[in-house]
Amino acid sequence: MRMLSLFVRCIVIYFFLLVAMRLMGKRQLGELQPFEFAITLVASELACIPMGDPTIPIIYGIIPVFTLFLVHIIMTKLAVKSLRFRKVLNGKPVIVIEKGNILPDVLKELNMTIDDLLEALRGNGYFNPGEVEYAIVETNGTMTVMPKSGNKPLTPADMNMKPEPASIPVTVIMEGNFMGSNLVELDNVYKQRVLKLLSGIGLEQNDVLLMLVTGDEVFVQPYKRDSMTVFFNSRENSEEKTEAAAEGKL
């Protein structure tokens, strides 16, 4: 009975803690503000106490976690309403590279070494500090980098090109199975066209690990072949749409 009691207590506290964490927001651990990280650590520790000791009432684990949840909500509301309180609570972003120059005194204040700085720059895709105009350590500990003009990625605006409107890729096939709910959202893709496209590149439905559709562009990753990007034929799309509409399929 004792083992069963511990089993049930662990499940109850786990789900209660999971709900509380979900209500606090969807940040990843590395994106937590200092007060959020502290609350997360304390809540997990408090929840563990009644899990392993059956002599402690389970409510002794639930009430502290609920209290911390209320504290989190109150502090978040105050931070939204008061800029001064937000700065006291979270701190403020700090510039560590300014106009291409590393600021050693600022690094010292942040207890950062040059190795820490270089690691953070590499995480942003820059292996040489000489490529960086500004680098800012954000309040959650991450680093934001502004490259020098000569090291910025080339954009359509730089080439006086008009970019195509961005669209979200839609998963059509995953692990050999059609994603039915996603097919409903597409007005130019339906099962027959997908199968015809796959047949044209020598594949069957069960051969596909992942298939994403972005407009007329199709990314296909087979199980046993290299990935490829193919395109639906725009003229064929128009003809099939008209035919399908006439049959009441669209």
Backbone torsions as a table, in degrees:
resi	resn	phi	psi	omega
1	MET	NA	-34.9	-179.1
2	ARG	-64.9	-42.6	179.0
3	MET	-63.9	-40.2	178.1
4	LEU	-64.6	-39.6	178.6
5	SER	-62.6	-44.0	178.6
6	LEU	-63.5	-39.7	179.6
7	PHE	-60.6	-47.5	-179.1
8	VAL	-66.4	-41.7	-178.9
9	ARG	-62.5	-41.4	179.8
10	CYS	-63.0	-43.0	-179.6
11	ILE	-63.9	-45.6	-178.6
12	VAL	-61.7	-49.0	-177.2
13	ILE	-67.9	-37.4	179.7
14	TYR	-60.4	-48.7	-178.0
15	PHE	-68.5	-34.8	176.8
16	PHE	-65.3	-43.3	178.8
17	LEU	-65.8	-38.1	178.5
18	LEU	-62.5	-44.7	178.5
19	VAL	-62.5	-43.5	-179.7
20	ALA	-61.8	-44.1	179.7
21	MET	-65.2	-38.2	178.8
22	ARG	-65.0	-38.9	179.9
23	LEU	-69.6	-23.3	179.4
24	MET	-75.9	-16.4	178.2
25	GLY	132.5	178.8	-173.6
26	LYS	-111.5	20.8	179.7
27	ARG	-66.5	148.1	171.5
28	GLN	-81.3	162.8	-174.8
29	LEU	-57.5	-40.1	-179.1
30	GLY	-72.5	-8.3	-179.3
31	GLU	-105.8	5.3	-177.7
32	LEU	-72.9	142.1	169.3
33	GLN	-72.2	160.3	-176.8
34	PRO	-53.6	-45.0	-177.6
35	PHE	-68.9	-31.5	177.2
36	GLU	-69.1	-39.8	178.3
37	PHE	-64.7	-41.1	179.0
38	ALA	-63.2	-43.5	179.7
39	ILE	-63.5	-39.9	179.6
40	THR	-62.8	-43.7	179.8
41	LEU	-64.0	-46.1	-178.1
42	VAL	-66.0	-41.4	-179.3
43	ALA	-62.7	-42.2	179.5
44	SER	-66.0	-37.2	179.1
45	GLU	-68.0	-43.3	179.8
46	LEU	-65.3	-35.6	-178.9
47	ALA	-69.3	-27.5	-177.5
48	CYS	-74.4	-25.8	-174.5
49	ILE	-60.7	-54.8	179.6
50	PRO	-74.2	-12.5	178.4
51	MET	-65.4	-42.4	-174.3
52	GLY	-97.8	-6.8	-178.7
53	ASP	-123.2	103.9	-177.0
54	PRO	-69.1	-13.1	179.0
55	THR	-77.8	-15.5	179.8
56	ILE	-92.8	125.4	179.1
57	PRO	-57.7	140.5	-176.8
58	ILE	-62.4	-26.3	179.9
59	ILE	-64.5	-22.8	178.8
60	TYR	-69.7	-16.1	174.5
61	GLY	-95.8	-32.6	-177.2
62	ILE	-74.4	-45.0	-176.9
63	ILE	-61.9	-46.9	178.4
64	PRO	-60.5	-39.6	179.0
65	VAL	-65.3	-41.3	177.6
66	PHE	-63.4	-38.1	178.1
67	THR	-63.7	-43.9	178.8
68	LEU	-64.4	-35.6	176.6
69	PHE	-61.8	-43.3	178.0
70	LEU	-64.7	-40.8	178.1
71	VAL	-61.1	-42.2	178.8
72	HIS	-61.1	-44.9	-179.8
73	ILE	-62.9	-44.0	-179.0
74	ILE	-63.2	-46.8	-178.6
75	MET	-65.7	-36.8	178.2
76	THR	-65.2	-43.5	177.9
77	LYS	-61.9	-42.4	178.8
78	LEU	-64.5	-38.5	179.6
79	ALA	-65.9	-34.0	178.2
80	VAL	-68.9	-38.8	-174.8
81	LYS	-84.1	-26.6	-174.5
82	SER	-124.4	115.9	178.2
83	LEU	-66.3	-38.5	179.8
84	ARG	-63.7	-45.3	178.6
85	PHE	-63.3	-37.5	-179.8
86	ARG	-63.2	-41.3	179.7
87	LYS	-67.2	-38.9	178.0
88	VAL	-65.9	-39.8	-175.6
89	LEU	-74.2	-46.0	-172.9
90	ASN	-105.5	-13.2	-172.1
91	GLY	81.1	-164.3	179.7
92	LYS	-139.9	157.5	178.5
93	PRO	-61.0	146.6	-176.9
94	VAL	-126.6	129.8	178.0
95	ILE	-80.4	126.2	178.8
96	VAL	-111.9	-20.2	171.0
97	ILE	-128.7	123.3	-176.3
98	GLU	-128.3	122.5	-179.3
99	LYS	53.6	40.2	176.5
100	GLY	83.5	0.0	-177.6
101	ASN	-110.3	131.3	175.5
102	ILE	-73.4	136.9	-179.3
103	LEU	-102.4	94.9	-175.1
104	PRO	-63.5	-34.9	-179.9
105	ASP	-65.2	-37.5	178.5
106	VAL	-68.7	-41.2	176.8
107	LEU	-58.8	-40.5	179.6
108	LYS	-63.6	-40.4	178.3
109	GLU	-63.9	-33.4	-179.1
110	LEU	-88.0	-0.2	-176.1
111	ASN	58.6	36.8	176.9
112	MET	-104.0	140.7	173.7
113	THR	-97.3	170.0	176.0
114	ILE	-62.1	-35.8	176.8
115	ASP	-60.7	-41.7	177.6
116	ASP	-61.4	-42.9	-179.4
117	LEU	-63.9	-46.9	-179.4
118	LEU	-63.7	-38.1	177.7
119	GLU	-62.7	-44.1	179.7
120	ALA	-64.9	-37.7	178.2
121	LEU	-65.7	-41.8	178.2
122	ARG	-62.6	-35.5	177.3
123	GLY	-63.4	-22.9	177.1
124	ASN	-95.6	2.5	176.4
125	GLY	93.9	13.8	-178.8
126	TYR	-121.9	117.9	-176.0
127	PHE	-96.0	-8.1	-179.1
128	ASN	-129.2	121.0	178.9
129	PRO	-59.3	-20.8	178.6
130	GLY	-67.1	-13.2	178.6
131	GLU	-87.8	-5.1	-170.2
132	VAL	-108.1	130.9	175.7
133	GLU	-87.0	-49.3	177.9
134	TYR	-135.7	144.3	171.1
135	ALA	-135.5	131.1	-174.9
136	ILE	-126.3	128.5	173.4
137	VAL	-86.8	117.2	-177.1
138	GLU	-78.1	171.1	-175.9
139	THR	-67.0	-21.3	178.5
140	ASN	-94.5	7.7	175.3
141	GLY	95.2	-10.5	177.8
142	THR	-79.5	165.9	-179.1
143	MET	-118.5	133.9	175.3
144	THR	-108.2	134.1	-173.5
145	VAL	-121.7	133.1	170.5
146	MET	-111.1	112.8	-178.6
147	PRO	-73.9	162.5	173.5
148	LYS	-66.8	157.9	-174.2
149	SER	-55.2	-39.0	-177.9
150	GLY	-73.2	-12.0	-178.1
151	ASN	-110.8	5.5	178.6
152	LYS	-74.6	145.6	175.9
153	PRO	-62.0	143.8	178.6
154	LEU	-71.2	133.4	-178.7
155	THR	-117.6	161.3	176.1
156	PRO	-56.2	-32.8	179.7
157	ALA	-64.7	-34.8	178.4
158	ASP	-65.0	-27.7	-179.1
159	MET	-99.2	10.3	-177.6
160	ASN	55.3	37.7	178.5
161	MET	-104.6	148.5	176.5
162	LYS	-92.3	112.3	-176.6
163	PRO	-72.3	151.5	175.1
164	GLU	-71.6	146.4	177.1
165	PRO	-59.1	136.9	-179.2
166	ALA	-72.2	144.6	176.8
167	SER	-140.5	153.5	-176.6
168	ILE	-86.3	128.8	175.7
169	PRO	-61.9	139.6	-179.7
170	VAL	-112.4	129.5	178.7
171	THR	-76.4	119.2	-179.4
172	VAL	-100.0	-43.4	178.1
173	ILE	-130.1	132.9	175.1
174	MET	-134.9	122.8	179.5
175	GLU	53.9	42.4	175.7
176	GLY	81.5	1.2	-177.5
177	ASN	-115.6	137.1	174.1
178	PHE	-69.6	136.1	175.5
179	MET	-89.8	88.9	-171.7
180	GLY	-56.3	-41.7	-177.0
181	SER	-65.4	-32.4	179.9
182	ASN	-75.5	-32.5	179.2
183	LEU	-62.5	-31.1	179.7
184	VAL	-64.0	-31.9	-175.7
185	GLU	-77.7	-15.6	-177.4
186	LEU	-93.5	128.3	-179.6
187	ASP	-93.9	-8.6	-178.4
188	ASN	-122.7	10.7	-179.8
189	VAL	-134.0	128.6	173.2
190	TYR	-143.2	170.9	-165.4
191	LYS	-56.8	-42.0	-177.0
192	GLN	-63.3	-40.3	179.7
193	ARG	-66.2	-38.7	180.0
194	VAL	-64.5	-46.4	179.7
195	LEU	-62.9	-37.6	178.5
196	LYS	-65.6	-40.4	178.1
197	LEU	-63.7	-45.3	179.8
198	LEU	-62.2	-40.7	178.9
199	SER	-61.6	-36.1	-179.2
200	GLY	-67.8	-22.3	178.4
201	ILE	-108.4	15.8	173.7
202	GLY	76.3	30.8	-179.0
203	LEU	-126.2	155.4	170.1
204	GLU	-113.5	168.7	-177.9
205	GLN	-55.0	-44.6	-176.5
206	ASN	-71.1	-10.7	178.7
207	ASP	-84.0	-8.7	-170.4
208	VAL	-98.4	122.6	173.8
209	LEU	-79.0	-43.6	-178.7
210	LEU	-151.4	136.5	175.5
211	MET	-136.3	120.7	179.4
212	LEU	-116.6	141.6	178.8
213	VAL	-121.2	126.6	175.7
214	THR	-126.5	98.1	-174.2
215	GLY	64.3	-119.8	177.4
216	ASP	-95.3	-2.9	-178.0
217	GLU	-91.9	132.3	-175.8
218	VAL	-124.8	123.6	174.1
219	PHE	-99.3	128.3	-178.8
220	VAL	-126.5	126.1	174.2
221	GLN	-118.2	100.6	177.3
222	PRO	-73.4	165.6	176.8
223	TYR	-68.0	-42.5	-169.1
224	LYS	-118.1	15.2	177.7
225	ARG	-135.4	168.0	176.7
226	ASP	-69.0	154.0	177.5
227	SER	-67.9	157.9	-179.7
228	MET	-149.9	156.8	174.9
229	THR	-118.7	123.0	179.8
230	VAL	-125.4	173.2	-176.1
231	PHE	-131.8	142.3	170.2
232	PHE	-72.6	143.8	177.2
233	ASN	-75.5	118.6	-175.0
234	SER	-60.9	-40.1	179.7
235	ARG	-65.1	-43.1	179.7
236	GLU	-64.0	-37.7	178.3
237	ASN	-58.0	-46.3	-176.8
238	SER	-64.3	-43.2	-179.4
239	GLU	-65.0	-41.8	-178.3
240	GLU	-69.2	-35.8	176.9
241	LYS	-60.7	-46.6	-178.6
242	THR	-63.4	-43.1	-179.5
243	GLU	-65.4	-42.2	-179.5
244	ALA	-67.3	-36.8	178.9
245	ALA	-65.4	-38.8	178.7
246	ALA	-64.4	-31.1	178.8
247	GLU	-87.7	-1.2	179.1
248	GLY	79.8	22.0	-178.6
249	LYS	-87.4	-21.7	-178.7
250	LEU	-109.9	NA	NA
